[in-house]
Amino acid sequence: MTPPDPGATSIYDRDVRRITGPDLTGEACEICGERSRQPLFQVEGVASPIVACRGCGLGRFHPMLADDDIRALYPGDYYGEPGRKFRPILERMVRAVAARHIGFLSRGLPPGASILDVGCGRGVLFGPLADGGFEVFGVDMSEDAVRGCDPRAQVRIASRLSDAGFEAERFDQIVIWHVLEHMADPFDTLRECRRILKPGGRLIVAVPNFSSAQARWSGPDWFHLDPPRHLYHFSLEALQRLIAKSGFDVQSVHHFSLRQNPFGWIQSALNRFTRQPPGGLYTMLHQQGAGRTSPLPLSTRLGMWFGLIALAPVAVALSVVAAWLRTGATVHVVATRDTRAP
């Protein structure tokens, strides 16, 4: 894998183009067993194309990127300043939305329940959950990512969940919130979740929906495609089949996210119809390192602010309609560990 254009303004500024050609074959899909894959996209600087399984619709790099290449995709400034990823106003909004999620995440859990956040990053869930009396744990692959986490959280650093060393049947609930698509081993991750989750314990997984209306409309300009950091792209069918195959019973599927879906429409539209850098609005809203300023010119930043304000009402409306049609740009699935023998 080669780095992007040295003139790029951010780590998101990679060209993605649609490709066509004969189906590729390889090892059997771990979800459905199909060997045939349709070529879809080519990402600048990455030799492996993004393909889609002809059986279940799972998207992925073919072949998968090497571990060293994956680690190189996350420079220190990817995580923002310690404990802060976005500019102050937006960061407060993100944390307010995260706090509202706590009612959903904690519903039905017993007092003092233990909750593990896989790929916890800067830990926006930890404070509200700890305030609610829950025992909170996290695991992430990067020490840079977890700087500034709530000190009440017990956080471990590990490249893979299985390397974190959690004991069997330790947790009442495990949350994997927009992390599974970043993992080179999502299949092993869910199997490990089953091992460390109590019988009947709850698993919540959120991912971009590769089979959504937003993904189909946007194509290579889809914001939530986020290559090459997103190694896998889950259709809803693929995600549900993977969760079931890993030893869980799917309880519910949710298609609306105020935090993710409207912004996906806005950034994808800007990617598709303007000359602004791919992901430029997200880059502008991202917290810059100490002493750094935005690499984007003032005229570009003003244009993106105008696009954000003008498109926001339409984007929210589209997100509501898509959720009603059960084709949300992102989905989160709630499942419970089955009681069958491992």
KAMOZI-V602300 format. One record per pair of residues at least 12 apart in sequence whose ideal C-beta (glycine too) atoms are under 7 Angstrom apart, sorted by the first residue. I is the first residue (numbers start at 1). J is the second residue. If there is no record, write none. Layout:
I & J
I & J
//
This chain:
1 & 45
1 & 46
1 & 47
1 & 65
1 & 69
2 & 45
3 & 45
4 & 44
4 & 45
9 & 277
9 & 283
9 & 295
9 & 296
10 & 277
10 & 279
10 & 283
11 & 75
11 & 78
12 & 278
12 & 279
12 & 282
12 & 283
13 & 277
13 & 278
13 & 279
14 & 43
14 & 44
14 & 45
14 & 227
14 & 278
15 & 44
16 & 41
16 & 43
16 & 220
16 & 225
16 & 227
17 & 41
17 & 42
17 & 220
18 & 40
18 & 41
18 & 219
18 & 220
19 & 39
19 & 40
19 & 41
19 & 42
19 & 49
20 & 39
21 & 39
23 & 36
23 & 37
23 & 38
23 & 54
24 & 37
24 & 39
24 & 51
24 & 62
26 & 62
29 & 53
29 & 55
29 & 56
29 & 58
30 & 187
31 & 56
31 & 58
31 & 238
31 & 241
31 & 242
31 & 245
32 & 53
32 & 55
32 & 56
32 & 241
33 & 55
34 & 53
34 & 54
34 & 55
34 & 56
36 & 54
37 & 51
37 & 52
37 & 53
37 & 54
37 & 62
38 & 51
38 & 52
38 & 54
39 & 51
40 & 52
40 & 59
41 & 220
43 & 227
43 & 228
46 & 228
48 & 61
48 & 62
48 & 63
48 & 65
49 & 62
50 & 227
56 & 235
56 & 237
56 & 238
56 & 241
57 & 210
57 & 211
57 & 235
57 & 237
57 & 238
58 & 232
58 & 234
58 & 235
58 & 238
59 & 210
59 & 232
59 & 233
60 & 231
60 & 232
60 & 233
61 & 231
64 & 184
64 & 231
65 & 228
65 & 231
67 & 184
70 & 184
73 & 228
73 & 229
74 & 142
76 & 144
77 & 289
79 & 121
79 & 122
79 & 144
79 & 145
80 & 286
80 & 287
81 & 287
81 & 289
81 & 290
82 & 147
82 & 148
83 & 122
83 & 147
83 & 148
83 & 149
84 & 148
84 & 287
85 & 122
85 & 286
85 & 287
86 & 285
86 & 286
86 & 287
87 & 285
87 & 287
90 & 285
94 & 124
94 & 259
95 & 124
97 & 258
97 & 259
98 & 124
98 & 125
98 & 128
99 & 128
102 & 128
102 & 129
102 & 132
105 & 175
105 & 204
106 & 129
106 & 132
106 & 134
109 & 172
109 & 173
110 & 172
111 & 133
112 & 133
112 & 134
112 & 135
113 & 134
113 & 172
113 & 173
114 & 135
114 & 137
114 & 170
114 & 171
114 & 172
115 & 129
115 & 134
115 & 136
115 & 137
115 & 171
115 & 172
115 & 173
115 & 175
116 & 137
116 & 139
116 & 171
116 & 174
117 & 138
117 & 175
118 & 139
118 & 161
118 & 174
118 & 175
118 & 176
118 & 179
119 & 140
119 & 176
119 & 179
119 & 182
120 & 138
120 & 139
120 & 140
120 & 146
120 & 155
121 & 140
121 & 145
122 & 145
122 & 146
122 & 148
122 & 149
123 & 138
123 & 146
123 & 149
123 & 150
123 & 153
126 & 138
126 & 149
126 & 150
126 & 152
126 & 153
127 & 150
130 & 150
130 & 152
130 & 153
136 & 152
136 & 153
137 & 153
137 & 154
138 & 153
138 & 155
139 & 155
139 & 156
139 & 158
139 & 161
139 & 164
140 & 155
140 & 157
141 & 157
141 & 158
141 & 159
143 & 157
160 & 185
161 & 189
161 & 192
162 & 188
162 & 192
166 & 196
168 & 195
168 & 196
169 & 196
169 & 197
169 & 198
169 & 199
170 & 196
171 & 196
171 & 197
171 & 198
171 & 201
172 & 198
172 & 201
173 & 201
173 & 202
174 & 193
174 & 197
174 & 203
175 & 204
176 & 205
177 & 206
178 & 206
178 & 207
180 & 205
180 & 207
181 & 207
181 & 208
181 & 230
181 & 231
181 & 232
181 & 233
181 & 234
182 & 229
182 & 230
182 & 231
183 & 231
184 & 231
186 & 232
187 & 242
190 & 242
190 & 243
190 & 246
191 & 246
194 & 246
194 & 247
194 & 248
194 & 337
197 & 337
199 & 337
199 & 339
200 & 336
200 & 337
200 & 339
201 & 336
201 & 337
202 & 334
202 & 336
203 & 248
203 & 335
203 & 337
204 & 332
204 & 334
205 & 239
205 & 243
205 & 332
205 & 333
206 & 330
206 & 331
206 & 332
207 & 234
207 & 239
207 & 330
207 & 331
208 & 224
208 & 233
208 & 329
208 & 330
209 & 236
209 & 328
209 & 329
209 & 330
209 & 331
210 & 233
210 & 234
210 & 235
211 & 235
211 & 236
211 & 237
212 & 322
212 & 327
212 & 328
212 & 329
213 & 322
213 & 327
214 & 264
214 & 265
214 & 268
214 & 322
214 & 329
215 & 329
218 & 268
218 & 272
221 & 268
221 & 271
221 & 272
222 & 268
223 & 264
223 & 267
223 & 268
223 & 271
223 & 279
224 & 264
224 & 329
224 & 330
236 & 253
236 & 331
239 & 333
240 & 333
243 & 333
243 & 335
247 & 337
247 & 338
248 & 335
248 & 336
248 & 337
248 & 338
249 & 335
249 & 336
249 & 338
250 & 333
250 & 335
251 & 334
251 & 335
251 & 336
252 & 334
253 & 331
253 & 333
254 & 331
254 & 332
255 & 322
255 & 323
255 & 326
255 & 327
255 & 328
255 & 331
256 & 319
256 & 323
256 & 328
257 & 330
260 & 329
260 & 330
261 & 319
261 & 328
261 & 329
261 & 330
262 & 312
262 & 315
262 & 316
262 & 319
264 & 329
265 & 315
265 & 318
265 & 319
266 & 281
266 & 307
266 & 308
266 & 311
266 & 312
266 & 315
267 & 279
267 & 281
267 & 282
269 & 311
270 & 304
270 & 307
276 & 300
276 & 303
276 & 304
280 & 296
280 & 300
280 & 304
281 & 304
281 & 307
281 & 308
284 & 296
284 & 301
284 & 304
//
